[in-house]
Amino acid sequence: MKATQPQVEQAVLLLKQAATLEEIKGKTGLNPTVITLIQEMHGLEKPWIIRKRQREAATLITKTEKVLVNTKRDREIIELAQSGFTLRQISTRYGVSSERIRTILKQKCALSTREIRKQKNAQVEVLRSETGQILDAWVRSHMGCTMVELSLGTNINKSECSANLPKNVKHLVLKPRDLSNSKSSAGQKWTDSQILECIRKVGAFTLPLSKEAYDRVIKSQGIDGPSAVRILQRFKTWNSACETAGVIPGRALRESYVRNWTDTDMIFWLASFMRQADTASYDAYNNWSRNELGAPGAQTIRNTVGPWSKCRELALLALRTEWAEK
């Protein structure tokens, strides 16, 4: 039985919540074999392990609540121990041995300092796990969001978002610099007349005009215009764009080369991969594309669009439009 994307997402969420196989089957309609495969593919912790850890945490908390304090000193000792003080620190304060402090804690059914530290660590892990699940769900429904948007959307402090964001969704969060770049270039629409005028402006600095020279001049002279890649997407060939603008084109390389994908197509494929993957690395995409009919290779995308970091940014911006423009 092949699981749909919504079924996979729901199964992953339920697995993270330590649901049993029967519960997941009842809510998703998937059989246990498929559920187990999803758990392994996403590298998720087995539900029974999560439930065991939660039980241990609950047991420790229950034990703490049963503490019976009969004297002021014993109560203070227990409070110090629960605050994280070590046996040595407490014994020094009261002028008794560490063993005596340990005995008092044991007689009062209190947790030892080691057990208290273990309890605190368990509570922190449970909190982190719950926070991580919230962040994971929000990012997957708002791919291409920034850390600030994630903080505002989940009402979780930005520093906690950074500390608890699961690794398998970090590649879906956009850096502020990437978003500002999108507003100045990727998101700008250029008319044919604006593109041709820009080519003429750049042609005033150097002729014949090649794609490389064009990109170099608009960057060095601060000319507001589309990249050479965007011009190729609009006019198909560099010679055609230059001739339409009345500018002498530079020597074209591989004139007979025919591209199978537009820039938009390539970014679409990369975005499709990032939507379902736990990483956006070059190698991971390359391996994935080999099994996807019609998908361009990572090298093809990088050669056409630019550095892989830029490719990822554009893919995130494409994913972002799915919710930011609604």
C-alpha positions as CSV (number, residue, x, y, z in Angstrom):
1,M,0.0,0.0,0.0
2,K,1.5,3.3,-1.1
3,A,1.0,6.1,1.4
4,T,0.0,9.6,0.3
5,Q,1.9,12.7,1.5
6,P,-0.9,13.7,4.0
7,Q,-0.9,10.2,5.4
8,V,2.9,10.2,5.8
9,E,2.8,13.6,7.5
10,Q,0.1,12.5,9.9
11,A,1.9,9.3,10.6
12,V,5.1,11.1,11.4
13,L,3.3,13.5,13.8
14,L,1.6,10.6,15.6
15,L,4.9,8.7,15.8
16,K,6.5,11.7,17.4
17,Q,3.6,11.8,19.9
18,A,4.3,8.2,20.9
19,A,1.1,6.8,19.5
20,T,0.7,3.0,19.2
21,L,0.6,1.3,15.8
22,E,-3.1,0.6,16.2
23,E,-3.8,4.2,17.0
24,I,-1.8,5.4,13.9
25,K,-3.5,2.7,11.8
26,G,-6.9,3.9,12.9
27,K,-6.3,7.6,12.1
28,T,-4.3,7.2,8.9
29,G,-5.6,3.9,7.4
30,L,-2.0,2.7,6.9
31,N,-0.9,-0.8,7.9
32,P,1.7,-1.4,10.6
33,T,4.4,-2.4,8.0
34,V,4.0,0.9,6.1
35,I,4.0,2.8,9.5
36,T,7.2,1.1,10.6
37,L,8.8,1.9,7.2
38,I,7.9,5.6,7.6
39,Q,9.3,5.6,11.1
40,E,12.6,4.2,9.8
41,M,12.8,6.4,6.8
42,H,12.4,9.6,8.9
43,G,14.8,8.4,11.6
44,L,12.2,8.7,14.3
45,E,12.5,7.3,17.7
46,K,10.4,4.2,18.4
47,P,7.1,5.2,20.1
48,W,7.6,2.7,22.9
49,I,10.9,4.3,23.8
50,I,9.3,7.7,24.0
51,R,6.5,6.3,26.2
52,K,9.1,4.6,28.5
53,R,10.9,7.9,28.9
54,Q,7.6,9.7,29.7
55,R,6.8,7.0,32.3
56,E,10.2,7.4,33.9
57,A,9.7,11.1,34.1
58,A,6.3,10.7,35.6
59,T,7.6,8.2,38.2
60,L,10.3,10.6,39.2
61,I,7.8,13.4,39.6
62,T,5.5,11.2,41.6
63,K,8.3,10.2,43.9
64,T,9.2,13.9,44.4
65,E,5.6,14.7,45.3
66,K,5.6,12.0,48.0
67,V,8.3,13.7,50.0
68,L,7.4,14.1,53.6
69,V,9.2,16.8,55.5
70,N,9.1,16.8,59.3
71,T,11.7,19.3,60.4
72,K,12.8,22.8,59.2
73,R,16.4,21.6,58.5
74,D,15.3,18.6,56.6
75,R,12.9,20.7,54.6
76,E,15.7,23.1,53.7
77,I,18.0,20.3,52.8
78,I,15.5,18.8,50.5
79,E,14.8,22.2,48.9
80,L,18.5,22.7,48.4
81,A,18.8,19.3,46.8
82,Q,15.8,20.0,44.5
83,S,17.4,23.3,43.5
84,G,20.4,21.5,42.2
85,F,22.9,21.7,45.0
86,T,25.3,18.9,45.4
87,L,25.8,16.7,48.5
88,R,29.1,18.4,49.2
89,Q,27.6,21.9,49.0
90,I,24.7,21.1,51.3
91,S,26.9,19.3,53.8
92,T,29.3,22.2,53.9
93,R,26.4,24.6,54.7
94,Y,25.1,22.5,57.6
95,G,28.5,21.2,58.9
96,V,27.7,17.6,58.4
97,S,29.0,14.9,56.1
98,S,27.8,14.2,52.6
99,E,26.8,10.7,53.8
100,R,24.5,12.3,56.5
101,I,22.8,14.4,53.9
102,R,22.3,11.4,51.7
103,T,20.8,9.5,54.6
104,I,18.4,12.4,55.4
105,L,17.2,12.5,51.8
106,K,16.7,8.7,51.8
107,Q,14.8,8.7,55.2
108,K,12.5,11.4,53.9
109,C,11.8,9.5,50.7
110,A,13.4,12.4,48.8
111,L,15.3,12.0,45.6
112,S,19.0,12.0,45.8
113,T,20.9,14.9,44.2
114,R,21.8,12.6,41.3
115,E,18.1,11.5,40.8
116,I,17.0,15.2,40.9
117,R,19.5,16.1,38.2
118,K,18.2,13.1,36.2
119,Q,14.6,14.3,36.7
120,K,15.5,17.8,35.6
121,N,17.2,16.5,32.5
122,A,14.2,14.3,31.8
123,Q,11.8,17.2,32.1
124,V,14.0,19.4,29.9
125,E,14.1,16.6,27.2
126,V,10.3,16.2,27.3
127,L,9.9,20.0,26.9
128,R,12.4,20.1,24.1
129,S,10.6,17.2,22.4
130,E,7.2,19.0,22.7
131,T,8.7,22.3,21.5
132,G,10.4,20.6,18.6
133,Q,7.2,19.0,17.5
134,I,5.4,22.4,17.5
135,L,8.3,24.0,15.5
136,D,8.4,21.1,13.1
137,A,4.7,21.3,12.3
138,W,4.7,25.1,11.8
139,V,7.8,25.1,9.5
140,R,6.3,22.3,7.3
141,S,3.2,24.3,6.8
142,H,5.2,27.6,6.3
143,M,8.2,26.4,4.2
144,G,10.5,29.3,3.5
145,C,9.6,31.2,6.7
146,T,12.2,33.2,8.6
147,M,13.2,32.5,12.3
148,V,11.3,35.7,13.3
149,E,8.1,34.5,11.6
150,L,8.5,31.1,13.2
151,S,8.8,32.7,16.6
152,L,5.8,34.9,16.1
153,G,3.8,32.1,14.6
154,T,4.4,29.7,17.5
155,N,4.7,32.3,20.3
156,I,8.0,30.7,21.2
157,N,11.1,32.8,22.0
158,K,13.4,33.2,19.0
159,S,16.4,31.8,20.9
160,E,14.4,28.8,21.9
161,C,13.3,28.3,18.3
162,S,16.9,28.3,17.3
163,A,17.9,25.9,20.0
164,N,15.0,23.4,19.6
165,L,14.4,23.5,15.9
166,P,14.7,19.9,14.6
167,K,17.6,19.3,12.2
168,N,15.3,17.8,9.6
169,V,13.5,21.1,9.0
170,K,16.3,23.6,9.4
171,H,16.9,23.6,5.6
172,L,13.3,24.9,5.2
173,V,13.9,28.1,7.2
174,L,14.9,31.2,5.2
175,K,17.6,33.6,6.5
176,P,16.6,37.3,6.6
177,R,19.3,38.1,4.0
178,D,17.7,35.7,1.6
179,L,14.3,37.3,2.1
180,S,15.6,40.8,1.5
181,N,17.4,39.6,-1.7
182,S,14.1,38.1,-2.9
183,K,12.4,41.5,-2.6
184,S,15.1,43.3,-4.6
185,S,15.6,40.7,-7.4
186,A,13.9,37.3,-7.4
187,G,10.5,38.8,-6.7
188,Q,10.8,41.7,-9.2
189,K,9.0,41.5,-12.5
190,W,10.7,42.9,-15.6
191,T,8.9,43.9,-18.8
192,D,10.6,43.3,-22.2
193,S,11.2,47.0,-22.7
194,Q,12.8,47.4,-19.3
195,I,15.1,44.4,-20.0
196,L,16.1,45.8,-23.4
197,E,16.8,49.2,-21.9
198,C,19.0,47.6,-19.2
199,I,21.0,45.8,-21.9
200,R,21.5,49.1,-23.8
201,K,22.8,50.7,-20.6
202,V,25.2,48.0,-20.0
203,G,26.3,48.0,-23.6
204,A,27.4,51.6,-23.2
205,F,30.2,50.3,-20.9
206,T,31.4,47.4,-23.0
207,L,31.0,45.9,-26.5
208,P,30.5,43.2,-27.7
209,L,28.4,42.3,-24.7
210,S,28.5,38.7,-23.4
211,K,26.4,37.3,-20.6
212,E,29.4,37.2,-18.2
213,A,30.3,40.9,-19.0
214,Y,26.6,41.9,-18.5
215,D,26.4,40.4,-15.0
216,R,29.8,41.9,-14.1
217,V,28.8,45.4,-15.2
218,I,25.4,45.6,-13.5
219,K,27.1,44.5,-10.3
220,S,30.1,46.8,-10.5
221,Q,28.0,49.8,-11.7
222,G,25.0,49.3,-9.5
223,I,22.6,49.1,-12.4
224,D,19.1,47.9,-11.4
225,G,18.3,45.1,-13.8
226,P,17.6,41.4,-14.2
227,S,20.4,38.8,-14.3
228,A,21.6,37.3,-17.6
229,V,19.8,34.1,-16.6
230,R,16.5,35.9,-16.3
231,I,17.1,37.5,-19.8
232,L,17.8,34.1,-21.3
233,Q,14.6,32.8,-19.8
234,R,12.7,35.6,-21.5
235,F,14.4,35.8,-24.9
236,K,15.6,32.1,-25.1
237,T,19.1,33.1,-26.5
238,W,21.6,35.8,-25.6
239,N,22.1,36.8,-29.2
240,S,18.3,37.3,-29.6
241,A,18.1,39.6,-26.6
242,C,21.1,41.7,-27.7
243,E,20.0,42.0,-31.3
244,T,16.5,43.1,-30.2
245,A,18.1,45.8,-28.0
246,G,20.4,46.9,-30.8
247,V,23.6,45.8,-29.0
248,I,26.4,43.7,-30.4
249,P,26.4,40.4,-28.6
250,G,29.5,38.8,-27.3
251,R,30.8,35.5,-28.7
252,A,28.3,32.9,-27.7
253,L,29.5,29.5,-26.5
254,R,27.7,26.3,-27.5
255,E,25.2,28.1,-29.8
256,S,23.6,24.8,-30.7
257,Y,23.0,23.8,-27.1
258,V,19.3,23.3,-26.3
259,R,18.2,23.5,-22.6
260,N,15.7,20.9,-21.5
261,W,14.6,23.0,-18.4
262,T,14.0,26.6,-17.7
263,D,15.3,28.2,-14.5
264,T,11.8,28.0,-13.1
265,D,11.6,24.3,-13.9
266,M,14.9,23.6,-12.1
267,I,13.9,25.6,-9.0
268,F,10.6,23.7,-9.1
269,W,12.4,20.4,-9.0
270,L,14.7,21.5,-6.2
271,A,11.7,22.8,-4.2
272,S,9.8,19.5,-4.7
273,F,12.8,17.7,-3.3
274,M,13.2,20.0,-0.3
275,R,9.5,19.7,0.6
276,Q,9.9,16.0,1.3
277,A,13.6,15.7,2.3
278,D,15.4,16.2,5.6
279,T,18.2,18.2,4.0
280,A,18.9,20.4,1.0
281,S,22.4,19.3,0.3
282,Y,23.9,19.0,-3.2
283,D,24.6,15.3,-2.9
284,A,21.2,14.5,-1.4
285,Y,19.4,16.2,-4.3
286,N,21.7,14.5,-6.8
287,N,20.9,11.1,-5.5
288,W,17.2,11.8,-5.4
289,S,17.1,13.2,-9.0
290,R,18.5,10.0,-10.3
291,N,15.3,8.2,-9.4
292,E,12.9,10.9,-10.5
293,L,11.9,10.8,-14.1
294,G,12.6,14.1,-15.9
295,A,14.4,15.8,-13.0
296,P,17.6,17.8,-13.8
297,G,20.8,16.8,-12.0
298,A,22.3,18.9,-9.3
299,Q,25.2,19.9,-11.6
300,T,22.9,21.1,-14.3
301,I,21.0,23.3,-11.8
302,R,24.2,24.7,-10.4
303,N,25.8,25.4,-13.8
304,T,22.7,27.3,-14.9
305,V,21.3,29.1,-11.8
306,G,24.5,29.6,-9.8
307,P,26.0,28.5,-6.5
308,W,24.1,25.8,-4.7
309,S,23.4,28.2,-1.8
310,K,21.6,30.5,-4.3
311,C,19.7,27.6,-5.7
312,R,18.4,26.6,-2.3
313,E,17.4,30.2,-1.5
314,L,15.4,30.4,-4.7
315,A,13.7,27.1,-4.0
316,L,12.8,28.4,-0.5
317,L,11.4,31.5,-2.0
318,A,9.3,29.4,-4.4
319,L,8.0,27.3,-1.4
320,R,7.3,30.5,0.5
321,T,4.9,31.8,-2.2
322,E,2.6,28.8,-1.4
323,W,1.5,30.5,1.9
324,A,3.0,34.0,2.0
325,E,0.9,35.3,-0.9
326,K,-2.4,33.9,0.3
